[in-house]
Amino acid sequence: MDGQTECGIHYGRLLHRLNVAYAVDDLINRLTVACAMDDLIHRLNVAYFKDGQ
């Protein structure tokens, strides 16, 4: 294997790891937002029902 090929493979692996890390980070962000929205909706519902009775 020449140096250039090895460098290319190393770079490819690095990019793959970055993509995976980014995807995981994106997923966590989406889940966090979803949980926050869920919590907000729950609080609004509780407030609405308390107000309604």
DODRENDREN-400722 format. One record per residue: residue in three letters; x, y, z of N, C-alpha, C in turn. Coordinates in pm, whole numbers, plus 50000, padded with zeros to 5 digits. Example, Ala and Ser with C-alpha at 12.3 -4.5 7.8 and 13.67 -1.06 7.14 Angstrom:
% residues 2
<pt 'ALA' <51319 49431 50780> <51230 49550 50780> <51320 49670 50780>>,
<pt 'SER' <51285 49775 50708> <51367 49894 50714> <51290 50003 50787>>,
% end
This chain:
% residues 53
<pt 'MET' <50085 49881 50000> <50000 50000 50000> <50089 50125 50000>>,
<pt 'ASP' <50064 50215 49907> <50145 50337 49908> <50090 50436 50010>>,
<pt 'GLY' <50166 50539 50039> <50128 50636 50142> <49997 50706 50112>>,
<pt 'GLN' <49974 50734 49984> <49854 50810 49947> <49728 50728 49971>>,
<pt 'THR' <49731 50601 49935> <49615 50514 49956> <49584 50501 50104>>,
<pt 'GLU' <49689 50481 50182> <49672 50466 50327> <49614 50594 50387>>,
<pt 'CYS' <49663 50707 50339> <49613 50836 50386> <49464 50850 50350>>,
<pt 'GLY' <49428 50810 50229> <49289 50817 50183> <49196 50732 50268>>,
<pt 'ILE' <49241 50611 50301> <49162 50519 50383> <49144 50578 50523>>,
<pt 'HIS' <49254 50632 50578> <49250 50693 50711> <49152 50811 50712>>,
<pt 'TYR' <49158 50892 50608> <49071 51009 50596> <48924 50966 50583>>,
<pt 'GLY' <48901 50861 50506> <48766 50806 50489> <48707 50758 50620>>,
<pt 'ARG' <48791 50690 50698> <48746 50640 50829> <48715 50756 50923>>,
<pt 'LEU' <48798 50858 50919> <48778 50975 51002> <48646 51043 50966>>,
<pt 'LEU' <48621 51059 50837> <48496 51120 50791> <48376 51037 50834>>,
<pt 'HIS' <48389 50906 50824> <48281 50815 50865> <48250 50834 51013>>,
<pt 'ARG' <48355 50842 51095> <48335 50862 51239> <48269 50994 51268>>,
<pt 'LEU' <48311 51098 51195> <48250 51229 51214> <48103 51227 51176>>,
<pt 'ASN' <48071 51159 51066> <47932 51147 51022> <47848 51074 51125>>,
<pt 'VAL' <47900 50967 51179> <47829 50889 51281> <47808 50975 51406>>,
<pt 'ALA' <47913 51045 51447> <47903 51132 51565> <47799 51241 51542>>,
<pt 'TYR' <47799 51296 51421> <47704 51402 51387> <47561 51349 51389>>,
<pt 'ALA' <47543 51230 51333> <47410 51168 51328> <47358 51141 51469>>,
<pt 'VAL' <47445 51091 51556> <47406 51062 51694> <47371 51192 51765>>,
<pt 'ASP' <47453 51295 51743> <47429 51425 51805> <47295 51482 51758>>,
<pt 'ASP' <47269 51468 51628> <47144 51517 51570> <47024 51444 51631>>,
<pt 'LEU' <47039 51312 51647> <46932 51230 51705> <46904 51273 51849>>,
<pt 'ILE' <47011 51294 51926> <46996 51337 52066> <46926 51473 52072>>,
<pt 'ASN' <46966 51564 51982> <46901 51695 51977> <46752 51683 51948>>,
<pt 'ARG' <46718 51599 51852> <46577 51579 51816> <46498 51520 51931>>,
<pt 'LEU' <46558 51422 51999> <46491 51360 52114> <46472 51460 52227>>,
<pt 'THR' <46573 51543 52249> <46565 51645 52354> <46453 51743 52324>>,
<pt 'VAL' <46445 51786 52198> <46339 51879 52156> <46203 51812 52171>>,
<pt 'ALA' <46194 51686 52129> <46068 51612 52138> <46024 51599 52285>>,
<pt 'CYS' <46118 51569 52373> <46086 51555 52516> <46042 51689 52574>>,
<pt 'ALA' <46110 51795 52534> <46074 51929 52583> <45934 51967 52535>>,
<pt 'MET' <45903 51936 52409> <45770 51965 52354> <45664 51885 52428>>,
<pt 'ASP' <45694 51759 52451> <45601 51670 52521> <45572 51724 52662>>,
<pt 'ASP' <45677 51767 52729> <45665 51822 52864> <45581 51950 52861>>,
<pt 'LEU' <45606 52034 52762> <45533 52160 52748> <45385 52134 52724>>,
<pt 'ILE' <45355 52041 52634> <45215 52007 52603> <45145 51951 52728>>,
<pt 'HIS' <45218 51867 52801> <45163 51809 52924> <45129 51920 53025>>,
<pt 'ARG' <45220 52015 53042> <45197 52126 53136> <45079 52211 53092>>,
<pt 'LEU' <45068 52235 52962> <44956 52314 52910> <44824 52242 52934>>,
<pt 'ASN' <44824 52111 52912> <44703 52032 52936> <44663 52035 53082>>,
<pt 'VAL' <44760 52018 53171> <44732 52020 53315> <44675 52157 53354>>,
<pt 'ALA' <44738 52263 53305> <44691 52399 53335> <44550 52420 53281>>,
<pt 'TYR' <44524 52368 53161> <44393 52383 53097> <44285 52311 53178>>,
<pt 'PHE' <44315 52188 53220> <44216 52112 53296> <44191 52172 53433>>,
<pt 'LYS' <44295 52223 53497> <44280 52289 53628> <44192 52412 53612>>,
<pt 'ASP' <44216 52485 53505> <44142 52607 53478> <43996 52576 53444>>,
<pt 'GLY' <43976 52465 53373> <43843 52428 53325> <43751 52377 53434>>,
<pt 'GLN' <43806 52327 53543> <43721 52269 53648> <43691 52366 53760>>,
% end
